[in-house]
Amino acid sequence: MHVIGERWAGAPMPREELCGGRLVVHRVTLDEPGAQEPEIGLLRAGTLPAQRFAWQAALLAETLVEREGIDVVEGQEWEAPLYYFQLRRAHGLGPERKPPCVVHLHSPTEFIYQHNGWTARAEYLPASRLEEFSIRAADAWLCPSQYLAGQVAERYEIPLEAISIIPYPLGDSALIARNSEIWRNGTVLYVGRLEPRKGVIEFVDAAVEVALFDDTVNFDFVGDDVSYPGTLTVRRYMEARVPQSLRKRFRFHGVQPRSRLSELLASARMAVVPSRWENFPNTCIEAMSSGLPVLASPTGGMTEMLEDGVTGWIAASQSPPDLAAALRRALATPADDCAAMGRAAEKSIRGLCGNEITIRRHLAMRGEAAVRGTQRVASKPRVTKRASRIVRRGLAIVVQGEAESPSTRAVDSILRLSTRPIAVGAIEAQDGASVEVLSRTMRSVIEDHAVVGVALVPASVALEPHFIETCDGALTRNNALGILCGWSDRGAGGFAEPSPAFPYQWIAVGIGHAAVVRAEAFLESGGLREQLPLSYALWDLWNAILVSGWQALAYPEVLAHRAESDTERDSSQHDMFVSLLRERFPTAFARDMDTVRLLEALPQAGTEPHVSDVFRQPLRVQLGLALDAVRQPRKALGWIKSHSSKAGR
């Protein structure tokens, strides 16, 4: 087994062999020496550092596939570490052998951020898009809970029966003995990050409601803290919701070592997992294997571990009233019954998550994946509606000029291409008539020169010398590829665009610069709608091609260079053109409507905290924040810098 991880100060060795050489750990840095430029520079300028790791991991994984005879390549969906490996193999790049890719489903960014209210964060959209591509491009899927598998199957259009459900293993969790006093008066224990998604805010409200009428119950919270709108952290927000008279009974311990966690588990009579959304939480496994019954919300894989009234208590929902009702029921359970439920929980979870049975199931699943092989690399030949007997070769280029400031960058770069295009055309983008000219020009080069595809290049964009052979090769290798988008940079900046896909394509163009459209895809989609402005006519064309079933892929290499003075599209009529898309593609648009609404709301999403929110808190909260800032000045200054505006400062 070969494992690729990140090299950092705590794990500095680039290669380490364990288990007699059967386990080999490789570690790469985010900026590996000798890394390809300008690609790594483009990734460095992005908002998602995980992209740089995924790029380095992909190049190393390709080497290992060639050298070590790898049978299966696996990665989690979170931050899409398999993305570039999968994207390159979709283009036929990398080693000739194409072992199947398994995506292990844990918690997609899209689900986590929505339930945390973090969708306005800069990394949300790129992470979600890369993860979606990685999930859809997998050959096999593995998931610990039926709950998450059902949601993934629906969201990413994967057959539910194709997802293997294998719970997490127990690990080294041990049974803990508790005396009768603990079962009568022990604490109620929460273990996990203090994160909105984990339901801690709803649970603290429920706990306060119960504690006001039960002076014997105490609550322990163990886990790391995260930021929260209006305060520095979720912990501070939770503490502010606890009345002063109850403060001593709500104890926040922060991050604890495993030895200390065992002590806290030993002093608890029940654990709680009140999540808004959850997969198959390890904290529930650990609590049950220690011999504790668990109180849980129904919104996660907890219901697959617990039996209400036998191994724990399942609330009707994760709302504070329902959590409070479940908590009262749990606290009213006699001590002997609680102890019996703890024994039943320990026995049940060991039967479900035992290490030996889990290992056997994992080995069997990967063996089956290796036998089935790669399912999604070779594209099935596409039969178009138009005559397919035409033999097409080579690419044409159409340059889109600026009426007010003509540029020769594109033309100059065409003269330096290592392979000549079959034909070159040019239009001047100055008014509505330019759409008609572009449409006529594209049809002319397609019909007169029988080209495979046409590259649409803004006049301000310079092409790499190998542009033609790279794009021609990609279209030739993949018969189903209708749109090819090469990466483009702009000075020291730029963005490695993800592959175009719905629902994101409904909201923004997402095709990038120097896109190549296959001739058959252009003709089959009906071409350009001439009544639209040029930029929106192109957007409409890309969507029509995708709706008709053609693939669209980004090419993982910088193929074009933009000018620093690129002009942005006029967005004053954006909403009107979105409405036009809805009218033209009602079925496809309706399929993605829920996600489209979320994406449309992102610019207005006010979920990020702001410095000025601190001063709206009660004085005692402000004093607590001031003390935190004194104890952790670097963290406080970083938070202020991240969440302030000129007015806030």
Secondary structure as UniProt FT lines:
FT   STRAND          2..6
FT   TURN            9..10
FT   STRAND          15..18
FT   HELIX           19..21
FT   STRAND          23..28
FT   TURN            30..31
FT   TURN            33..34
FT   TURN            37..38
FT   HELIX           39..44
FT   HELIX           50..68
FT   STRAND          73..76
FT   TURN            78..79
FT   TURN            81..82
FT   HELIX           83..90
FT   TURN            91..92
FT   STRAND          101..104
FT   HELIX           109..116
FT   TURN            119..120
FT   TURN            122..123
FT   HELIX           124..136
FT   STRAND          140..143
FT   HELIX           146..156
FT   HELIX           160..162
FT   STRAND          163..165
FT   TURN            171..172
FT   HELIX           180..185
FT   STRAND          187..191
FT   HELIX           196..198
FT   HELIX           200..211
FT   TURN            212..213
FT   TURN            215..216
FT   STRAND          219..222
FT   TURN            229..230
FT   HELIX           234..240
FT   HELIX           244..249
FT   STRAND          250..254
FT   HELIX           258..266
FT   STRAND          268..273
FT   HELIX           282..289
FT   TURN            290..291
FT   STRAND          294..296
FT   HELIX           302..305
FT   TURN            309..311
FT   STRAND          312..314
FT   HELIX           320..331
FT   HELIX           335..353
FT   HELIX           355..372
FT   STRAND          395..402
FT   HELIX           409..415
FT   STRAND          423..429
FT   HELIX           433..449
FT   STRAND          453..458
FT   TURN            459..460
FT   STRAND          462..463
FT   TURN            465..466
FT   HELIX           467..477
FT   TURN            479..480
FT   STRAND          481..490
FT   TURN            491..492
FT   STRAND          493..495
FT   TURN            502..503
FT   HELIX           504..507
FT   STRAND          515..518
FT   HELIX           519..524
FT   TURN            525..526
FT   TURN            530..531
FT   HELIX           534..547
FT   TURN            548..549
FT   STRAND          551..561
FT   TURN            564..565
FT   TURN            572..573
FT   HELIX           574..584
FT   HELIX           586..591
FT   HELIX           593..601
FT   HELIX           602..604
FT   HELIX           611..614
FT   TURN            615..616
FT   HELIX           619..631
FT   HELIX           633..642
FT   TURN            646..648
//
